[in-house]
Amino acid sequence: MVSTDNPGGLELREIFGDDVAVVPKGDDGALAQAILDRLAHPGRAREGTARLVAERFRVDGVAERYLGLYAEAMAS
């Protein structure tokens, strides 16, 4: 992943570590170079990143989280 140093990009870097390249906002050259670098050297994400993506963003993980919230709400 590639992002700028905006709050969302910095948050992604915190979550996914080195799997996110963060470049300065407004530096079009750095952004372009980071994108080209990622395209030139595609690689698998670290195990931790792959697990977080599955848990937080894939349908099964999201559905499981919603079901947990519903169960918690019904128990209250």
C-alpha positions as CSV (number, residue, x, y, z in Angstrom):
1,M,0.0,0.0,0.0
2,V,1.1,3.6,-0.6
3,S,-0.3,6.7,1.1
4,T,0.6,10.2,2.0
5,D,1.2,11.4,5.6
6,N,-2.4,12.4,6.1
7,P,-4.1,11.1,9.3
8,G,-5.6,8.1,7.5
9,G,-2.3,7.2,5.9
10,L,-0.5,7.4,9.2
11,E,-3.2,5.3,10.8
12,L,-2.7,2.6,8.1
13,R,1.0,2.7,8.7
14,E,0.4,2.2,12.4
15,I,-1.8,-0.8,11.7
16,F,0.1,-2.4,8.9
17,G,3.6,-1.3,9.5
18,D,6.1,-1.6,6.7
19,D,3.4,-2.9,4.3
20,V,2.4,0.8,3.9
21,A,4.8,3.3,2.3
22,V,4.0,6.8,3.6
23,V,5.2,9.8,1.7
24,P,4.8,13.5,2.4
25,K,1.6,15.3,1.3
26,G,2.1,17.4,-1.7
27,D,5.2,15.6,-2.9
28,D,3.9,14.2,-6.2
29,G,7.3,12.9,-7.2
30,A,7.7,10.9,-3.9
31,L,4.1,9.5,-4.3
32,A,4.8,8.5,-7.9
33,Q,8.1,6.9,-7.0
34,A,6.5,4.9,-4.1
35,I,3.8,3.6,-6.4
36,L,6.3,2.6,-9.0
37,D,8.5,0.9,-6.4
38,R,5.5,-1.1,-5.1
39,L,4.6,-2.1,-8.7
40,A,8.1,-3.1,-9.5
41,H,8.5,-5.2,-6.4
42,P,5.1,-6.8,-5.7
43,G,5.2,-8.9,-2.7
44,R,3.0,-10.6,-0.2
45,A,1.9,-8.8,2.9
46,R,3.3,-9.8,6.2
47,E,1.4,-12.5,8.0
48,G,0.1,-9.9,10.5
49,T,-1.2,-7.7,7.8
50,A,-2.9,-10.5,6.0
51,R,-4.6,-11.5,9.2
52,L,-5.8,-8.0,10.0
53,V,-7.2,-7.5,6.5
54,A,-9.1,-10.8,6.9
55,E,-10.4,-9.9,10.3
56,R,-11.4,-6.3,9.7
57,F,-12.2,-5.9,6.0
58,R,-13.2,-9.3,4.4
59,V,-16.8,-10.3,4.5
60,D,-16.4,-13.2,6.9
61,G,-14.5,-11.1,9.4
62,V,-16.9,-8.1,9.2
63,A,-19.9,-10.4,9.5
64,E,-18.4,-12.0,12.6
65,R,-17.8,-8.7,14.2
66,Y,-21.4,-7.5,13.5
67,L,-22.9,-10.8,14.9
68,G,-20.8,-10.3,18.0
69,L,-22.2,-6.7,18.4
70,Y,-25.7,-7.9,17.9
71,A,-25.3,-10.7,20.5
72,E,-23.9,-8.2,22.9
73,A,-26.8,-5.7,22.3
74,M,-29.4,-8.4,22.8
75,A,-27.7,-9.6,26.1
76,S,-28.0,-6.0,27.5
